[in-house]
Amino acid sequence: MKASFRAAFFAFLVFATAAQAQGPSKSLFLIARPGLPDPNFRESVVLVIHSESAEATGVIINRPTDRSLANLLPGERFESFTDPIFFGGPVTPQGLFALFQSDKYSGPAVPMLPGVYLAVLPDSVDALLSKPPARIRFFSGYSGWSPGQLQGELDRGDWLVVDADAKTVFLRDTSRLWEDMLRRARALRADAAASKLAIFSGR
């Protein structure tokens, strides 16, 4: 891998970790609003770590490609990796990233949820290929927002938001995930509106 790519990956790890350090950070699912014009995120569900004072980083979790490591890379080492690679986002699409679940992990990676990490450095991804955990998913590219950018998109109404969970992250069939998450987000928003109305009406 070229030195420039390695430097870019390292920079991503640094600013993603810094985003959490500037907290409070929260793990969220971003659900694209119907009709969102950006083709990179149309009908997408994105797992992100978001802090209002720093960058937001994550990966799209419902964009499987028609490629796998097994059919892209020769050799016995990769033949068991037959699950599709997902399109994680428009940033560094030539890079390979790994989202995985592990109870005990001390290597360099971005914590996305309790026990769920995003490996961004080539050496970390290579180590996971040699000894993969039970739950792992590979992504080409990632999604990233500069400080304040995502908040602006949220204020504009580009995204609906729900709290993230590991079970949804690793669903095998994501073909209807956007529709399902859209319904969930709208139901939560309706419940929140009803609760506010009850408070103001004195119920």
N, C-alpha and C positions, 0 to 999 in steps of 0.2 A: 504494500500500500504506500502511496506517495506520502512524503512528509507533510505536505500541505493538508491532505485529508486527515492524517493522524492529529495534526495540530487543531483542525476544526473540531474533531471529535472530542479532544481534550478540553477545548474551550467550551463546548456544549456541556460537558460534565461539570465544569467549574461553575458556569452561570446557572445551570439547573439546580445544583446543590446550594448555591448562594441564594437563589430565589426562596428556598425553604428556610434558610437561616434568617432571612429578613422578615419572616412570618408576621402574622399567622398565615400559614399556608393550608390549603384544603384540597383534598382529592375530589374531583368533580367529573361527572359526565356532561359534556356539552352536546346538546342535540340541535342540529341545524334546523332553523325555522323552514317551513315549506316555502319553496321559491327562492331560497338563498342563491344569489347569482354566481357566487364563486364556485367554479367547477371542481376545485380541489376539495371543497367541503360540502357540496350539495348532498343532502340526505345522509349526512355522516353523523356518527357518534364518536366523540373524542374523549379519551381519558386524559385528564390534565392535572398537574399540580399547579395551583394558582395562588399567587400572593398579590394583593393590590399594589404593593410597593416595589414589585420586581417582575421578572419575566414569568410567563406561563409556558410550560413545556408539556408535551405528551405525544400520544399516537392515536390515529384513527383506528378503531377496533372493528369496523364492519366493512372493510374494503379488501377482501381476499383477492389475490391475483390468480392467474392460471399457471403460475410457476411455483416450484418447490426447490429446496436445496438439492434434493435427490436428482431432479432432472436438469439442474443448472451446473452442478459440480460433479466431476467424475470421481470414482473411487469408492471403496467400501465404507469409508468413514462417513459418507453422507447418504448412503442408500436407505437408512432408516428414517430420514427426515423427509417424509412424503407429504406432510401437511402443507397447505399453500403458504407462501410468503404474503404478508399483508402490506398494502400501501399505507405507510404510517403518516405521511404528510409530505408537503412540497419542499421541505428543507432537507438538503443533502440526500436527494433520492437515490444516489448511487451507493449510499452507505447501508450497511446491514446492522440492525439493532435487534436486541432480544428482550422481550418482556417475559418474566418468569416468576414463579412462586417458590419460596424457600423459607423454611423456618429458621435456618441458620445460614446466613451469608454475610461475609465480612469483606468481600472484594469491592472494587470501585464500581458503583452503580447508583442510580438515582432511585431512592425509595418513592414509590408511587402510591402504595397502600401498605397497611401492615402485612409484612411477609411477601409483598409483591414489588419487584424491582425492574428497572429498565437499564440494561447493560448497553453502553454506548461506545466504549473503547474497544478497538479490534482485539486486543489481548483478552479482554473479559469475555467477549463473544466467542473467541476461539476456545477458551477454557470451558465454556458451557457446551460447546459442540463435543468436546472430549468426554464430558461427564454431565449430560443433560439432566435437569430435574424432571419430575413427573409432568409438571405443567410449564411449558415454554412455547412461545410464539415468536416468529421472526418477522421483522418489518424492514421494508426499504423506505428510508426517509423518516422524518418525524415532523411534528407540528410545533411551532414556536411563535410566541408573541413578545414584543418588546414591552418594557414597563408602561402600563397604562393602556396599551393597545387593546387587550382583550376586554378590559373594563369598558372601554369605549364601544366595542361591539356588543357587549351585554346591554349597555344603556340604550343602544340603538335598536335592540330587539332581535339581533341576528341569531341568538342562541337561547334555548331553554336549558334549564340546569336541574340536575338531580345529584344527590350524593353518590359517589362511586362505590362499587363493591367488586370483590374478586370473582365471584361466581359469574357475573355478567361479562367481565373482561375476557374470560376463557371459554365462552360459549362456542361450541363447534359450528352450529348453524347460525349465521348472522344475517341471513337473507331478509328477515323481517324485523331485525333489531331496531332499525330507525323508527318504524311505525310503532312498535311496542313501547319504545322509550318516549316517543312523542306523546302517546296516550298517558303514560305514567307521569310525565312532567306536567301535562295539562290538568290531570286529576289532582296532583299536589298543589298546583297553583289555585285551582278551584277551591280546594279544602282550606288553603290559607286565606283566601278571600272571604269564605264563609265564616271562618273563625274571627276575622277582623270585624265583620259585620255584627256578629254576635256580641263582641266586646263593646262596640259602640252603641248597640241597641240595649245594652244592659242585661242581656240574657245570661 
